Amino acid sequence: MNSIEIWHQVVQTQDHGLLDGILAEECVFYSPVVHTPQVGKAVTLLYLSAAAHVFNKDFRYTREISDDRNSTLEFECEIDGIFVNGVDLITLNAEGLISEFKVMIRPLKAINILHKKMGEMLQQIG
């Protein structure tokens, strides 16, 4: 099973323990609401765990485009009555581990609610 397949398992089961085995130590996380890249496995785990709490149970991937090293996963959900549409851009390193995780969100209302909710969640779990 490759890292993208395991990532889908994480999303479906909310088993964040699986993340440790698929993230590279040098993983870089790009948030749609934080201006600087977040570097390292620990901070990437923190952001992905916080996001799992913010995105509710109707989160779903609607499209996937992948090759050997890159995947684009389009998703949809609703947060506090606001439609959220976005993509996860995931890059794998030569060992098949996630080395880059970039999240892009639309529309602006979705970015604003995500910024608020992620800030609250990171304070709680950080």
N, C-alpha and C positions, 0 to 999 in steps of 0.2 A: 504494500500500500504506500503510495507516495504522499508527500506533505500536503498537497491540495486535497486529496481524498480524506486525509486525517483532519484537515481544517474543516471540511464539511461535517465530519463526525462531531467536532467540537461545537459547531453551530447547532447541530441537531440535538445533541445530548447535553450541552452545557457542561461537559467534562473538561474543565480548564487544565486539569492535570496532564492532558495530552499535549498541551502547547509546549511544554518543556522539551519534548522530543523532536519538535519540528521547527523550532526557532534557532537560527544561528546566533552564536555569542555576539557577533557584530551587527545584528539585525538593526535596521533603521526604520522607525515608524514615522510616517508623515500624517499628521492630523489635519482635518479640514479647518480646525479652529485654533491651532497653535502654529505660530509663525516659524519656529525653528524645528528642524528634524530632531526627533528623540532617538538617541543612539544607545543601543545595548539591549540585550535580551531581557533584563529585569524591567526596564521601563516599557518595553514593548508589551511584555506580559501584563503590566499594570494597566496600560491603555486598553488592551484587548479585553481584559477582565472587566474594566469599568464599562466599556461599550456593551458588553453582554448584559449588564444590568440595566443600561439605559434603553437599549432597543428591546421592544417587547416581544411577546410570543408570536405576533404576526409577521415578524421579520422573515423574509424569504428571498432567496436568489431567484432571479427571473431569466438570467442569461449567463452563459459562461463561454469565454473564448480563451483557449489555452494552446501553448506549444510546450516544448520540453522545459523551458526555464521561466516562462511568463504566463500569468493568468489574469484575465479581467473578469471579475464577477460582479454583475449588476444586481442590485438589491432594491427592495421596496419594503416599507413598513409605515406605521403611523405612530407618532408620539404626541400625546395630549391633543389629539384631533388634527394634527398637522401631518400631511403626506410627506414622506421622506423618500427620495429616490437618490441612489448613489452607486458608486463603483468601488470595489476593492481591487487595487492593482498590486499583484503579488509577484515578487521575483524570487526565484530559487538560486542558490549558489551551486557550485560544481558538485557539492556533496548532496544536493537535493533538499537542503534546508532553506527555510524562508529567510532571505537576507534583506528584503525590503518589503514593507507593507504600507501602501499609500491609500488613503481614503479620500474620496471626493464626493461631495453632497450637493444636492439642489432640492428645492428652490431656496431662496434667501431665508424664508420663514423657517425652513428645516434646519439651516445652519444656525440660526439664532437659538432655536429651542435646544438643539444638540449642544451648543456651546454652554448654555445654562445648565443643562442636565449633567453633562460630562464634568463640569467644574464641581458641581455638588457631589457627584459620585467619587471623583478623585480625592476630594477632601475626606470623604468617609472611609475609603479603603486605603488611601495613601498614608 
